[in-house]
Amino acid sequence: MHVLLTDGSGLTARQSANRLAAAGHDVEALAPDPLCLCRFTRHIRRIHRVPAYGSDPLSWLQAALAIYRLGHFDVLFPTQEQVAVLSFAQERLRASSVATVVPRFASLAAVQDKICAFGTLRRLGIPQPSTAIEAEGWTTFPAFVKDPIGTASGGVRRVTTTQELLSAATGRSVLIQAAVAGPLAMCQAVFDQGSLIAFHANQRTAEGANGGASHKRSIELPDVRRWFEVLGAELEWHGALSADVILGDSGPVFIDVNPRLVEPENAWRSGVDLVRPMMELAIGSSPTKQPESRPEVATHQLLLAVLGAAQQGRGRRGVVAELRNAWRKSGLYQDSIEELTPRARDPKALVPVVMAAVATIVSPRSWSWFASGSVTSYALSDAGWQKILEEARRLGAGNKCDE
């Protein structure tokens, strides 16, 4: 099939391209930057220029549909936050014979922003850290102050005093959440109209740039799986749904919900294909229910590790240490598989790593140019989300967060 990815800038898009190409599909991608991450892989045939998504998702949608139509694509595959505007525009997509897989807009709105997601999880009894939406009376520190809309740790500030809290929260809507000690787990699922088709969880064993997982290890989280089943059934979710969970001393707690696919490669290596059922749902066929994932499967992303070493202040020595360990397969790289395609099968995949390594060795502060550029290309801004909501209200679309 001829598949068009909604994003070519991020890690999820890059990993989805691996899986789709391996399944025999011809893959192309949309991106505002022609030198996006998906440019550097043999698995993507072409990058199509579109407006940046974040601040004007409706203009992005218009450009995306024009490219889909002119390119005679079979599937528009959602790989990032473009799922929000695709969910809103489902009737338009059906009228234009666009095959994709997204949840109902009312369901998406119930978890798209952090305040709505908090209310949805609380109503269902799904465990979360101590949380508030008002700074007055808050006394638990450290805490995190979160903007309702934010991606890749964007819009999240750690505060340790009441003064810092008031400075971060005054004059706008925020979510305040107590810090919970424990490792981070990234949990991923695919649903067919509320029925769980696939589930996978992995633990972040090392942190890369902007809080991303440079190293992961698959784990079993049966309690979290059950909470996913509750959430998916309640929202009649259709498509991909992900969440970040802290594995605290008192059990797992949900700290973020992402109404989209997130980095599917560790799941694939663990025996769970998240991409295949998404494709099957998109074309209207019965999805293949995936098995339980195998625990203790280690994967890594050297690009994220290199940028993370520079961001974390480890300097040139830290960057060189990551490169040396990856080459020698030592430390966390021992028995670990590269997620962004082993170089022997995709030599172009080395280009971003080499560029990032050279740049951060010369100037460690250059990490921010690499890390922020991709997020800017696909992240939905608060202004962009408000445009979608305003248009939805004008058209009378439902919004479970407002119910």
C-alpha positions in Angstrom: 0.0 0.0 0.0 0.9 3.6 -0.5 1.1 5.2 3.0 1.5 8.8 4.0 2.8 9.6 7.5 1.3 12.7 9.1 4.7 13.6 10.5 8.3 13.0 9.3 10.1 14.9 12.1 9.8 12.7 15.2 11.1 9.4 16.6 7.6 7.8 16.3 7.4 8.6 12.6 10.9 7.3 12.1 10.2 4.0 13.9 6.8 3.6 12.2 8.4 3.9 8.8 10.7 1.0 9.7 7.8 -1.2 10.4 5.7 -0.2 7.5 8.5 -0.5 5.0 9.4 -4.0 6.4 5.8 -5.0 5.8 6.1 -4.1 2.1 4.4 -0.7 2.1 5.6 2.3 0.1 6.0 5.1 2.7 6.1 8.9 2.3 5.8 11.6 5.0 4.7 15.1 5.7 7.0 17.7 7.3 7.6 21.4 7.4 11.3 20.8 7.3 12.8 19.0 4.3 15.8 17.9 6.4 13.6 16.2 9.0 14.6 13.0 10.7 12.7 10.8 8.2 14.8 12.2 5.4 17.7 10.1 6.6 16.4 6.6 6.0 15.9 4.4 3.0 12.4 3.5 4.3 10.9 6.9 3.3 10.6 7.5 -0.4 9.7 11.2 -0.3 9.1 14.1 2.2 6.3 16.5 1.3 6.4 20.1 2.6 3.5 21.3 4.7 2.9 24.2 7.0 4.0 23.7 10.6 1.3 22.0 12.5 1.4 23.5 16.0 -0.1 26.9 15.7 -2.4 26.4 12.7 -3.6 22.8 12.5 -6.4 23.6 10.1 -4.0 25.0 7.5 -1.9 21.9 8.0 -5.0 19.7 7.4 -5.8 21.5 4.1 -2.3 20.9 2.8 -2.2 17.3 4.0 -5.5 16.4 2.3 -4.3 18.0 -1.0 -1.1 16.0 -0.9 -3.0 12.8 -0.1 -5.4 13.3 -3.0 -2.7 14.2 -5.6 -0.4 11.4 -4.5 -3.1 8.7 -4.7 -2.3 7.4 -1.2 -4.1 4.5 0.3 -3.7 5.4 4.0 -3.0 8.5 6.0 -1.1 7.1 9.0 -1.2 9.2 12.2 2.3 9.3 13.8 2.1 12.4 16.0 -0.2 15.0 17.4 -1.9 15.5 14.0 -4.3 12.9 15.3 -6.2 15.8 17.1 -7.2 17.6 13.9 -7.8 14.4 12.1 -10.2 13.3 14.8 -12.0 16.6 14.6 -12.2 16.3 10.8 -13.4 12.7 10.5 -16.5 13.5 8.5 -14.5 15.5 6.0 -12.0 12.7 5.8 -14.7 10.2 5.1 -16.2 12.4 2.5 -12.8 12.7 0.8 -12.3 8.9 1.0 -9.2 9.3 3.3 -8.4 6.0 5.1 -7.0 6.6 8.6 -7.6 5.6 12.2 -8.4 8.1 14.9 -10.8 8.2 18.0 -14.0 10.1 18.1 -13.4 13.8 18.8 -15.3 13.8 22.1 -13.1 10.9 23.2 -9.9 12.6 22.1 -10.9 15.9 23.9 -11.3 13.9 27.1 -7.6 13.3 27.3 -6.0 15.8 24.9 -5.1 18.4 27.4 -3.7 17.6 30.9 -6.6 19.1 32.9 -9.2 17.2 30.9 -7.1 14.0 31.2 -6.8 14.5 35.0 -10.6 14.8 35.3 -11.2 11.7 33.1 -8.7 9.5 35.0 -10.1 10.7 38.4 -13.7 9.9 37.3 -12.6 6.4 36.4 -10.6 5.8 39.6 -7.3 5.4 37.7 -4.4 6.2 40.0 -2.6 9.5 39.7 -0.3 11.6 41.9 -1.8 14.1 44.3 -3.1 16.8 41.9 -4.7 20.2 41.9 -5.7 22.8 39.4 -5.4 25.7 41.9 -2.2 26.9 43.5 -4.0 28.1 46.6 -3.4 25.7 49.5 -0.9 23.6 47.8 1.9 22.5 50.2 3.5 19.4 48.7 6.9 19.9 47.3 8.6 19.2 45.0 5.8 19.4 42.5 5.4 19.8 38.7 3.4 22.6 37.2 2.1 21.6 33.8 0.5 23.6 31.0 -2.6 22.0 29.6 -1.0 21.5 26.2 2.6 20.4 26.0 4.8 17.8 24.3 8.2 16.2 25.1 8.4 17.8 28.6 7.4 21.2 27.1 5.4 23.3 29.4 6.4 21.4 32.5 8.2 23.1 35.4 9.5 21.6 38.6 9.0 23.8 41.7 10.2 23.4 45.2 8.7 26.3 47.1 5.4 28.2 47.3 7.0 31.2 45.7 8.1 29.2 42.7 4.7 27.6 42.4 2.9 31.0 42.4 5.3 32.4 39.9 4.7 29.4 37.6 0.9 29.2 38.0 -0.3 32.8 38.4 -2.6 34.1 35.7 -3.3 31.0 33.7 -4.8 27.5 33.8 -2.3 24.8 34.9 -2.2 21.4 36.5 -0.2 21.0 39.7 1.1 17.5 40.4 3.1 16.1 43.3 6.4 14.5 42.3 6.5 10.7 42.8 9.7 8.8 43.2 10.2 5.9 40.9 11.1 4.9 37.3 9.1 6.0 34.3 7.2 3.5 32.2 6.0 4.2 28.7 2.8 2.3 28.1 1.2 1.9 24.7 -2.0 0.4 23.4 -4.2 0.0 20.3 -8.0 -0.2 20.5 -10.8 -1.2 18.2 -13.9 0.8 19.2 -13.0 0.3 22.9 -11.7 -3.2 22.7 -8.0 -3.6 23.6 -6.1 -5.2 20.6 -2.5 -4.6 21.7 -0.7 -3.5 24.8 3.0 -3.0 25.7 5.0 -1.3 28.4 8.7 -0.5 28.7 10.7 1.2 31.4 13.0 4.2 30.7 16.4 2.9 31.8 18.3 6.1 30.8 17.1 9.6 30.0 18.0 11.3 26.7 17.2 14.8 25.4 14.1 16.6 26.7 13.2 13.7 29.0 12.9 11.1 26.2 14.0 7.5 26.7 17.4 6.9 25.2 17.3 3.4 26.6 14.3 1.2 27.3 13.6 -2.3 28.7 10.3 -4.0 28.2 8.4 -4.9 31.4 5.1 -6.6 32.5 2.5 -4.2 34.0 -0.7 -6.2 34.4 -2.3 -3.6 36.6 -1.6 -0.8 34.1 -3.0 -3.0 31.3 -6.3 -3.3 33.3 -6.5 0.4 33.7 -5.9 0.9 30.0 -8.8 -1.5 29.4 -11.0 0.6 31.6 -10.0 3.9 30.0 -10.3 2.5 26.4 -13.7 1.0 27.0 -15.1 4.1 28.7 -14.0 6.3 25.8 -14.8 3.7 23.1 -11.3 4.5 22.0 -10.3 3.7 18.4 -6.6 3.7 17.4 -3.5 4.3 19.4 -3.4 5.5 23.1 -0.3 5.9 25.2 0.5 7.0 28.8 3.5 7.8 31.0 3.3 6.0 34.3 5.6 6.4 37.4 6.2 3.1 39.2 6.1 4.4 42.7 6.4 2.5 46.0 2.6 2.4 46.4 2.0 1.2 42.8 1.8 2.8 39.4 0.4 6.2 38.9 -0.5 7.9 35.6 1.2 11.2 35.0 0.4 11.9 31.3 -1.9 10.6 28.6 -1.0 10.8 24.9 -3.9 10.1 22.4 -1.5 8.7 19.8 1.2 6.2 19.0 4.5 6.6 20.7 7.8 5.0 19.5 6.7 1.4 18.6 10.0 -0.3 18.1 10.6 -1.6 21.6 7.1 -3.2 21.4 8.0 -4.8 18.1 11.2 -6.2 19.4 9.2 -7.6 22.4 6.7 -9.4 20.1 3.9 -6.8 19.9 3.2 -5.1 16.6 1.5 -1.8 17.2 1.7 -0.6 13.6 0.0 -3.6 11.9 -3.3 -3.3 13.8 -3.3 0.4 13.1 -3.0 -0.2 9.4 -5.7 -2.9 9.6 -8.1 -0.5 11.4 -7.3 2.3 8.9 -8.5 0.2 5.9 -11.5 -1.2 7.7 -10.3 -4.8 8.2 -10.5 -6.9 11.3 -7.3 -6.1 13.4 -4.9 -8.8 14.5 -5.0 -9.1 18.2 -1.4 -9.0 19.5 0.2 -11.4 22.1 1.5 -10.4 25.5 5.0 -8.7 25.1 8.2 -10.4 26.2 9.8 -8.7 29.2 13.5 -7.7 29.5 14.0 -6.7 25.9 16.5 -3.8 25.7 16.6 -1.2 23.0 18.2 2.2 22.6 18.4 5.4 20.5 21.9 6.6 20.2 20.8 9.9 18.8 18.8 10.7 21.9 21.6 9.5 24.1 24.2 11.8 22.5 21.9 14.8 22.7 21.0 13.9 26.3 24.6 13.7 27.4 25.1 17.3 26.1 21.9 18.6 27.7 22.6 17.0 31.0 25.9 18.9 31.3 28.2 15.9 30.8 30.0 17.9 28.1 32.3 16.5 25.4 33.4 13.6 27.5 29.9 12.5 28.1 29.1 12.6 24.4 32.3 10.6 23.6 31.5 8.1 26.3 28.1 7.4 24.8 29.6 6.9 21.3 32.3 4.6 22.7 29.9 2.5 24.7 27.6 2.1 21.7 30.5 1.1 19.5 31.8 -1.4 22.1 28.3 -2.6 23.1 29.2 -2.0 26.7 27.2 -0.6 29.7 23.5 -0.1 28.8 24.3 -0.9 25.1 25.2 -4.5 26.0 22.5 -6.8 24.5 20.5 -3.7 23.4 19.2 -3.1 19.9 19.2 0.3 18.1 15.6 1.4 17.5 16.4 3.8 14.6 17.5 0.9 12.3 21.0 -0.8 12.6 23.5 0.9 10.4 24.2 -2.2 8.3 20.7 -2.1 6.9 20.2 1.6 6.6 23.4 3.6 6.2 21.5 6.9 5.9 20.3 6.5 9.4 23.8 7.3 10.7 23.8 10.8 9.3 21.7 12.5 12.1 23.9 10.7 14.7 27.1 11.8 13.1 25.9 15.3 12.8 24.7 15.5 16.4 27.9 13.9 17.7 30.2 16.3 15.8 28.1 19.3 16.7 27.9 18.5 20.4 31.6 17.6 20.7 32.4 21.0 19.1 29.8 22.9 21.2 27.7 20.9 23.7 25.1 23.6 23.8 24.1 22.8 20.2 22.0 19.9 21.5 19.0 22.3 21.7 19.0 23.0 18.0 18.6 19.3 17.2 16.2 18.4 20.0 13.9 21.4 19.7 13.6 21.5 15.9 11.7 18.2 15.6 9.3 18.9 18.4 8.5 22.3 17.0 7.5 20.7 13.7 4.8 18.4 15.1 3.8 19.6 18.6 0.3 21.1 19.0 0.4 24.5 20.7 -2.3 25.8 23.0 -3.3 28.3 20.3 -3.6 25.5 17.8 -5.7 23.4 20.1 -8.0 26.4 20.8 -8.5 26.8 17.0 -9.6 23.2 16.8 -12.0 23.6 19.7 -13.5 26.8 18.4 -14.2 25.2 15.0 -15.6 22.2 16.8 -18.0 24.3 18.8 -19.0 26.2 15.7 -19.9 22.9 14.1 -21.6 21.5 17.2 -19.0 18.8 17.8 -19.1 17.0 21.2 -16.4 17.5 23.8 -16.4 15.1 26.8 -14.1 17.4 28.7 -17.0 20.0 28.8 -19.7 17.5 29.7 
